[in-house]
Amino acid sequence: MANRHSRFFYGAAGVCVSSLAIALGACASAPATQKADETVPVESAVATDVAKAETVETVEVSAKEKLPGSYKDVQFPEFQYVAPHPKDYRVEIASGIVGYIVSDRSLPLVDFTVYFDESDVPSSLKDEAASSMVGSMLRRGGGGGITPHALDDSLEFISAGLSSSVGTFSSMFDINCLSKDFPGMMNMARQVLTAPAFDGEQLEIIKANYVTAYDRRYDTPAKVLSALKSKVNYAPNARLWDANAEEYKAVTPADVKRLAEGVYSSKKIIFALSGDVDKDSAIVALKEFFANWKVDSAKVARPKPEPLTFLNKPGIYVVDKDITQANISMNQPFVKRPHADYYPAAVASFILGGGSFTSRLMNRVRSDEGLAYSVYSSVGNDYRDTAMTTIALQTKVESVDFAMKLIFEEVEKLAKEGPTEEELAQAKKSLIESLPSLFDSPSSTAIIFAKGELLGKSFDHYLDYVKEINAVTPEQVKAMVAKYFDRSKMTVSIVAPVAKLESIKPFTVVPLDSLEFRN
């Protein structure tokens, strides 16, 4: 776009020329010794302008000759994306401490996320409520001589963020701030998180939030469906325990402090640093930061997480709820990654229901029959546990039987006949072209590499991804659909009015108050 102060006129050849561009050109070609009051003869100036205009016109005509006659004739080069490689960003700070630094000086911002490879599973049901609050209290409760309000004020003053969380397999904290404040934020994080205070007032606020969330746990059909799906698929496990309102209310600062022992003490640390940082300077600063990170291990060893196991009881399970739209989820045990079936199943699921309006389920159930706004399939991507395959939809209660019939017709058809060449090519193309979105920012790139190492992914994981997707055959698609979307092995979870589901009997009615895991 031309500068708003530009002026345009048409030269002798009828070509629109920017006066600003000509002025710049004249300045560039004027002799350095020319005096301000010297002038160029009129005839010479006109001849020069005409020559320039004819040159521009010639270039434009030449360019037009190369343009296709229609947008349909436009040819694009084949998309070839090569994902960034982890080794290009990986650094080792000390024994057991590695990370990824992705520098981007375009904005004065820094993101710093640190993962500690350590598990957190309550040893008893009574500890579940307090255990779930540890991650929040490490940050919210203040520490290192800094009160919660002083900490909040300090962060707000410099527009910075500090967060903490504790999960089943790892603990983490995150800093985001302006680059000029990063050294100070590192010191603040170390001061607060290595000596947390567990302030009583802040704990009461967090407890109130948990109680409210508990009271509203079944407010929507989607929440009920999620709880039902877990209940009918998984065997009891400490990782699935649900605390209740009374247990949340009974939590004390002493409980949280006891269960926080050993958090952030792991000797295996993986970090992700991105933004306005110099790599060499950052390495020096990080060595000092982690050398001074001192947290004692827990006095009592924590139980290790047990893998989730399946009940393997196929059938239809219903929670009675007076709604007009039935919420449905069909699930079957899948695989734990890495596994040879994952990539072929991912392609198969894309064709079946994962590809939005290009998928068979969307075309048949929504476009052709108008039975659902959304219907989709997916395959779980889990490196810790055996995942599940899913077919899910919402439809009118009166249409449940017909919608399920159409879905399994499409499943059986794809398992028997396989995909068309066009479907298979489109699925591969879409899955591969989604890869760049994983690396759309320096922060995303650093974090995905850090999480990948935490899970044990190979350094060539994203290069292998493209090869594996491209290698999928029609026969593999047929086999994966038949194997992992098998109606006889699926649990079908439905939230809907029981009285209107006579056509899909037999089914098991699951009381709403029995959905929690308490053993």
Buried (B, 14 or more C-beta within 10 A) or exposed (E): EEEEEEEEEEBEBEBEBBEBBBEEBEEEEEEEEEEEEEEEEEEEEEEBBEEBBBEBBEEEEEEEEEEEEEEEEEEEEEEEEEBBBBEEBBBEBEEEBBBBBBBBEEEEBBBBBBBBBBBBBBBEBBBBBBBBBBBBBBBBBBBBEBBBEEBBEBBEEBEBBBBBBBEEBBBBBBBBBBBEBBBEBBEBBBBBBBBBBBBEEBBEEBBEEBBEEBEEBBEBBEBBBBBBBBBBBBEEBBBBBBBBBEBBBEBEBEBBBBBBBBBBBBEBBBBBBBBBBEEEEBBEBBBEBBEEBEBEEBEEEBEEBEEBBBEEEBEBBBBBBEBEBBBBBBBBBBBBBBEEBBBBBBBBBBBBBBBEEBBBBBBBBBEEBEBBEEBBBBBBEBBBBBBBBBBBBBBBBBBBBBBBEBBBEBBBBBBEEBBEEEBBEBBBEBBBEEBEEBBEEBBBBBBBBBBBBBBEBEBEBBEBBBEBBEEBEBEBBBBBBBBBBBBEBBBBBBBBBBEBBEEBEEBEEBEBEEBBBEE
